[in-house]
Structures are given as structure tokens and as C-alpha cells.
Amino acid sequence: MVGGENYGQGSSREHAALAPRYLGVRVKIAKSFARIHKANLCNFGIIPLTFKNPEDYDRMNRGDRVSLHNIRDLIEEEETNIPVEVNGRRIMTTLDVSERQRKFLLAGGGLNFVRSLINLKE
């Protein structure tokens, strides 16, 4: 999914993250995110990327093929600059999340992360 400025601002921020996750969305790329929505995306295991160059937003079209390679490795390596391929053209995005949010993303969401902690104790 691709969005503009302050993406996710509004009254149903949690549902704006929950429904896409249910539908299989794994990444959202936007010019910027509303703070609470960005946290909800991480809680549901959806990777919130922002365009490094906001003009790249204007170059995207419905139906473009978007690919991310080795995203898990990049998150584990604490990379902030994430390359994204759009129709064979490379654009750069930024992953600006906390260490805790990175753990949530790697686990597939906050609930999965907590479950993994419980399983470690058993």
C-alpha cells in the first residue's frame, strides 16, 4: 500500500492497521505517517516505510509491481535505508522505528513477539 502525507491520521487508526494485515498487506510506504498509526502498523507486523525522496510518490501508479529484497535481513541489521524496486526501478525508503518496534516487525507483530517470550519461559 502507498500513501501520502500524515498517512493514517483519523479516528480508526487501529482498524487501518488491522484490516490490511488481515488482507495480507506486509508493507506500507508513505510520505509520512501519523504517529499512532505508525505504532499500530508495527504492532500488527506491517512495515512502515517512508519515501526518502517524496517525489517518488508521484512516480508511482496503481498496479505498479513493488518488490523488497532481503527485508528481514535489513531489519535485523538495523538498517534505516531500505531499497524498494518499483517496476524494475530502485527507490530508497526509510525505516524509522524503535528497537522494540523492530522486534515486533521481525516477529510478525506485537502479539507474536509476546507469545515468543512466553514460549521461551516454558
C-alpha positions as CSV (number, residue, x, y, z in Angstrom):
1,M,0.0,0.0,0.0
2,V,1.2,3.5,-0.8
3,G,0.0,6.7,1.0
4,G,0.7,10.4,1.1
5,E,1.3,12.9,3.9
6,N,0.4,12.0,7.5
7,Y,-1.0,8.7,6.4
8,G,-3.2,7.0,8.9
9,Q,-4.5,10.2,10.6
10,G,-8.0,9.8,11.8
11,S,-10.3,8.1,14.3
12,S,-10.0,4.5,13.3
13,R,-6.2,4.1,13.3
14,E,-6.1,0.6,14.8
15,H,-8.6,-0.7,12.2
16,A,-6.5,1.0,9.5
17,A,-3.6,-1.3,10.5
18,L,-5.7,-4.4,11.5
19,A,-7.7,-4.7,8.3
20,P,-4.7,-4.5,5.9
21,R,-2.9,-7.1,8.0
22,Y,-5.9,-9.4,7.8
23,L,-5.8,-8.9,4.0
24,G,-2.1,-9.8,3.8
25,V,-0.5,-6.4,3.5
26,R,3.0,-6.5,4.8
27,V,4.4,-3.1,3.9
28,K,3.0,0.4,3.7
29,I,5.1,3.2,2.0
30,A,4.1,6.8,2.6
31,K,5.4,10.3,2.5
32,S,4.8,10.4,6.3
33,F,2.8,8.6,8.9
34,A,0.6,9.7,11.8
35,R,2.5,8.7,14.9
36,I,-0.2,6.5,16.5
37,H,-0.9,4.8,13.1
38,K,2.8,4.0,12.6
39,A,2.9,2.4,16.0
40,N,-0.2,0.4,15.2
41,L,1.4,-0.8,11.9
42,C,4.4,-2.1,13.9
43,N,2.0,-3.7,16.4
44,F,0.4,-5.7,13.6
45,G,3.6,-6.5,11.8
46,I,3.2,-4.2,8.9
47,I,6.5,-2.4,7.9
48,P,6.1,1.4,7.8
49,L,8.4,2.8,5.1
50,T,8.7,6.5,4.2
51,F,9.9,7.8,0.8
52,K,13.4,9.1,1.1
53,N,12.5,11.3,-1.8
54,P,8.9,12.4,-1.6
55,E,8.7,12.9,-5.3
56,D,8.9,9.1,-5.8
57,Y,5.3,9.0,-4.5
58,D,4.3,11.0,-7.6
59,R,6.1,8.5,-9.9
60,M,4.0,5.5,-8.6
61,N,0.9,4.3,-10.3
62,R,-1.9,1.8,-9.4
63,G,-0.8,-1.6,-10.5
64,D,3.0,-1.0,-10.2
65,R,5.0,-4.0,-9.2
66,V,6.7,-3.4,-5.9
67,S,9.5,-5.7,-4.6
68,L,11.5,-5.7,-1.5
69,H,14.6,-8.0,-1.3
70,N,16.1,-9.2,2.0
71,I,13.8,-7.0,4.0
72,R,14.1,-9.3,7.1
73,D,17.9,-9.2,7.0
74,L,17.8,-5.4,6.7
75,I,15.5,-5.1,9.7
76,E,17.7,-7.5,11.7
77,E,20.8,-5.4,10.7
78,E,19.1,-2.3,12.0
79,E,19.2,-0.7,8.6
80,T,17.3,2.5,8.2
81,N,17.7,2.9,4.4
82,I,15.6,0.3,2.6
83,P,15.8,-0.1,-1.2
84,V,12.5,-0.8,-2.9
85,E,12.1,-1.9,-6.5
86,V,9.2,-0.4,-8.4
87,N,8.7,-1.8,-11.9
88,G,12.5,-2.5,-12.0
89,R,13.4,1.0,-10.9
90,R,15.1,1.4,-7.5
91,I,13.8,3.9,-5.0
92,M,15.0,4.5,-1.5
93,T,12.8,4.4,1.6
94,T,13.5,4.9,5.3
95,L,12.5,2.6,8.2
96,D,12.4,4.9,11.2
97,V,11.3,2.6,14.1
98,S,12.4,1.9,17.6
99,E,14.3,-1.2,18.7
100,R,11.2,-2.6,20.2
101,Q,9.2,-1.9,17.0
102,R,11.9,-3.8,15.0
103,K,11.4,-6.8,17.3
104,F,7.6,-6.6,16.7
105,L,8.2,-6.4,12.9
106,L,10.6,-9.4,12.9
107,A,8.1,-11.4,15.0
108,G,5.2,-10.5,12.7
109,G,3.6,-8.2,15.3
110,G,3.4,-7.4,18.9
111,L,1.2,-10.4,19.8
112,N,3.6,-12.8,18.2
113,F,6.5,-11.2,19.9
114,V,4.9,-11.6,23.3
115,R,4.0,-15.2,22.5
116,S,7.6,-15.9,21.7
117,L,8.7,-14.6,25.1
118,I,6.1,-16.8,26.8
119,N,7.3,-19.8,24.8
120,L,10.9,-19.1,25.9
121,K,10.0,-19.2,29.5
122,E,8.2,-22.6,29.2
